[in-house]
Every structure is written in C-alpha cells, then in structure tokens.
Amino acid sequence: MKTIVSVCARGGSKGVKGKNVRAMLGLPLIVYTLRQAKESGLFDAFAVSSDSDEILAIAEKEGFLTIKRPEELATDTAAKIPVIRHCLETAEKQLNTQFDYCLDLDCTSPLRSIEDIKACLELLKNENTPNVITAMPARRSPYFNLIEKSADGEVGLAKKLEGQIVRRQDAPECFDMNASIYGWKREVLMSENKLFLKGTALHVMAEERSIDIDSELDFEIVQMILSKRLNA
C-alpha cells in the first residue's frame, strides 16, 4: 500500500502577503511542513503543487516532486479537492505508479506533530473510512455563545435546542476545522467533490497545534510557539 504526501501552496495571499515563502525563524514557512513530512518516515513519495516558481524551487531543493499548477486551479476561488486531485494524478504520471492513500498537509499550519500525521493515516487505513479531516475543540458553541443575525435583523443563537443550555459544557460537542491535514483513499479523491462523506473520520488536535496562519497575528503567534519549541 503506497502513500503520497501533497503540499498545495499558491504564490498569492491576501491576508498575509507571500506567507508560504515568508521567513519564519530563518526558514521559508513552507519548509517546516516539507521537512516534517520527510522526517515522519510515512510516505513513499512527496509532491508540491504550486503556481509559484519560487515555491517550486524551494520544494525541489527539499527533495519534493514539483507540479506546476494550472491557472484555473490557482485562483482565489479554486476549490481545494480538485487541486489535490490534480497533484495526485500528475505525480502518478510522472512517477509511473499509483498510490493508495494521499495525505495533504497545509503549509500554513506548521504546528501539527508527526503523531498527528500518523494518527490520520491510521484512521484512513480503516476499510470504512473514505477520508480524514482534522479539527480542534471549538472555543465557541453554536448552541450556547455563537450567534448570528437573521435577514430581518433578529439576533439569536446559530443553532437552537429544545431545552435551554445554561453551561457551554452541556452543549453538544463542536469542533473548529484547522485546515492542517486532509487524508483520502485514492478512489474517493478521484470520484468525490465533497469533503463530508458517509464515514468521514475526524482527528482532534490540541489548540496549540491547530493555528492556521490567516493573519499577521496568526503569523506572530505561530512564530512564537515554534521559537519556544526549538529552544526547549
């Protein structure tokens, strides 16, 4: 059973300019994820998909197969699943082989652990699991303190239960997706365009390993945590 890791990184970014190659503690951000994938010892092949020549050059230097992403898959509105699928298909053609599992690691979530990657792969190997996603326990609950405004301006809870909840701990368990790891069985990735399927597995990660860099504040927090880890 063969497993490939994909890292899909665009050159553009609106929230944090050039974040995938921006220096974090002396290394381009993407390098932390690339090296973690190598160090895990879990993969038979390594591929980076990007529209950026700079990103592809970094990936090649780190020993990754590089895949130039088509323009239509490199826009702000491009969905993630077709990008991963294109990466897998192209890698298989270039390597003349077929993989059984594909794990996609997001380079803007570098705080995951190798144990998180291992856990996702183990979940994926279950015969009843089509795909795997990661999340962390939600800080806010739609049943208790997450509110929304309706079209007519009324404010209320995002989700209502029949009985009143007076403590967040009594609300149904909820999670925030952290965009860290996505895992797919090959046949599912090739045939499905939905993320949530019958049997989708969830790997829950601690909040301190779940920060997805989407703002300058996120970047500073991740850099601080990585610095503490490296100096521990």
C-alpha positions in Angstrom: 0.0 0.0 0.0 1.6 3.2 -1.2 1.1 6.7 0.3 1.9 10.1 -1.1 2.0 13.4 0.7 0.9 16.5 -1.2 1.6 20.1 -0.2 -0.5 22.6 -2.2 0.7 26.2 -1.9 -0.2 29.1 -4.0 2.1 32.0 -4.6 -0.5 34.7 -3.8 -2.1 35.5 -0.4 -4.4 38.3 0.6 -4.3 38.0 4.4 -0.5 37.7 4.8 1.4 38.6 1.7 3.7 35.8 0.4 3.1 33.8 3.6 4.1 30.4 2.1 7.7 31.6 1.5 7.9 34.3 4.1 10.8 33.8 6.5 9.9 32.3 9.9 12.9 32.0 12.2 15.2 32.0 9.2 13.3 29.5 7.0 10.5 29.9 4.4 7.3 28.9 6.1 6.6 26.0 3.7 9.9 24.3 4.7 8.6 23.4 8.1 5.9 21.3 6.6 8.1 19.8 3.9 10.8 18.7 6.4 8.2 17.3 8.8 6.7 15.1 6.0 10.2 13.8 5.2 11.0 13.2 8.9 7.8 11.3 9.5 9.0 8.3 7.5 5.4 7.6 6.5 5.4 8.4 2.8 6.6 6.7 -0.4 6.5 10.0 -2.4 6.5 13.7 -1.8 4.8 16.3 -4.1 4.3 20.1 -4.0 1.7 21.7 -6.2 2.1 25.5 -6.9 1.7 28.2 -9.4 4.8 29.9 -8.0 8.2 29.2 -9.4 9.8 30.4 -6.1 7.8 27.8 -4.1 8.6 25.0 -6.6 12.3 25.9 -6.4 12.2 25.6 -2.6 10.3 22.3 -2.9 12.8 20.9 -5.4 15.7 21.8 -3.1 13.9 19.9 -0.2 13.6 16.8 -2.4 10.0 17.1 -3.4 8.5 16.3 -6.8 7.3 19.6 -8.2 4.0 20.1 -10.0 3.1 23.3 -11.8 -0.5 24.1 -11.0 -2.8 25.2 -13.9 -4.1 28.8 -13.8 -7.7 27.7 -13.3 -6.7 25.9 -10.1 -4.6 28.8 -8.8 -7.3 31.4 -8.3 -8.8 32.7 -5.1 -12.0 30.8 -5.8 -10.4 27.4 -6.7 -11.7 24.6 -4.5 -9.1 22.5 -2.6 -10.2 19.0 -3.7 -9.6 19.5 -7.4 -6.1 20.9 -6.6 -5.2 17.8 -4.5 -6.6 15.5 -7.2 -4.6 17.2 -9.9 -1.5 16.9 -7.8 -2.0 13.2 -7.2 -2.8 12.5 -10.9 0.2 14.4 -12.1 2.5 12.8 -9.6 1.3 9.3 -10.6 2.0 10.1 -14.3 5.5 11.4 -13.5 6.4 8.5 -11.2 4.6 5.9 -13.3 2.9 4.4 -10.2 -0.4 4.5 -8.4 -0.9 5.4 -4.8 -3.5 4.0 -2.3 -3.6 7.0 0.1 -3.0 10.7 -0.2 -2.4 12.9 2.8 -2.4 16.7 2.1 -0.5 18.9 4.6 -1.3 22.6 4.7 1.9 24.6 5.0 0.1 27.4 6.8 -0.5 25.0 9.7 3.1 24.0 10.7 2.4 23.3 14.4 1.0 19.8 13.8 3.0 16.9 15.1 4.3 13.8 13.4 2.0 11.9 15.7 -1.0 13.8 14.2 0.1 12.7 10.8 0.4 9.1 11.9 -3.0 9.2 13.6 -4.6 10.5 10.4 -3.0 7.8 8.3 -4.1 5.1 10.7 -7.7 6.4 10.6 -7.6 6.4 6.8 -6.4 2.8 6.6 -9.7 1.7 8.2 -11.7 0.0 5.5 -14.8 2.0 6.3 -13.1 5.4 6.2 -13.2 7.3 2.9 -11.3 10.4 4.1 -10.0 12.1 7.2 -10.0 15.7 8.4 -8.5 17.5 11.4 -10.0 19.9 13.9 -9.7 21.3 17.4 -12.3 21.6 20.1 -14.3 24.8 19.3 -14.0 27.8 21.6 -17.5 28.9 20.8 -20.6 26.8 20.6 -23.4 27.4 18.2 -25.8 26.1 20.9 -24.5 28.5 23.6 -22.5 31.5 22.6 -22.1 31.6 18.8 -24.8 34.0 17.5 -26.0 35.1 14.1 -28.2 37.8 12.7 -31.1 36.8 10.5 -32.2 38.5 7.3 -34.7 40.6 9.3 -32.1 41.7 11.8 -33.0 39.5 14.7 -30.1 38.2 16.7 -30.0 34.8 18.2 -28.1 31.6 18.7 -26.8 29.9 15.5 -28.3 26.6 16.5 -31.2 26.1 18.9 -32.0 23.1 21.1 -35.4 22.2 22.6 -34.1 22.7 26.1 -32.2 25.7 27.4 -28.5 25.3 27.9 -27.0 27.3 30.8 -23.4 26.0 30.6 -21.3 25.6 27.5 -20.1 22.3 28.8 -23.7 20.9 28.5 -23.9 21.7 24.8 -23.2 19.1 22.1 -19.5 18.8 21.3 -18.4 21.0 18.5 -15.1 21.4 16.6 -13.3 24.1 14.6 -11.7 22.7 11.4 -8.0 23.7 11.5 -7.0 23.0 7.8 -4.0 21.1 8.9 -4.3 17.6 7.4 -6.6 16.1 4.9 -6.4 12.4 4.0 -8.0 10.5 1.1 -8.3 7.0 -0.2 -7.3 7.3 -3.8 -10.6 6.1 -5.3 -12.6 8.5 -3.1 -10.4 11.5 -4.0 -10.8 10.7 -7.7 -14.6 10.4 -7.6 -15.9 12.8 -4.9 -16.0 16.6 -4.8 -17.5 16.8 -1.3 -15.4 16.9 1.9 -18.0 15.5 4.3 -18.9 11.9 3.3 -20.5 8.9 5.0 -17.8 7.7 7.2 -15.5 10.8 7.2 -13.1 10.4 10.1 -12.1 13.2 12.5 -8.8 13.6 14.2 -8.9 16.1 17.0 -5.8 18.1 17.7 -4.9 20.4 20.6 -5.4 24.1 20.0 -1.7 24.8 20.3 -1.1 22.6 17.3 -4.0 23.9 15.3 -3.3 27.5 14.4 -3.8 28.2 10.7 -1.9 31.3 9.5 -4.5 33.6 8.0 -3.4 37.0 9.5 -0.3 38.8 10.7 -1.4 38.0 14.3 -1.5 34.3 13.4 2.0 34.5 11.9 3.4 36.1 15.1 1.7 33.5 17.3 3.0 30.6 15.3 6.5 32.1 15.2 6.4 32.5 19.0 5.3 28.9 19.6 7.9 27.5 17.1 10.6 29.5 18.8 9.7 28.1 22.2 9.7 24.6 20.8 13.1 25.0 19.2 14.6 26.5 22.3 13.0 24.0 24.7 
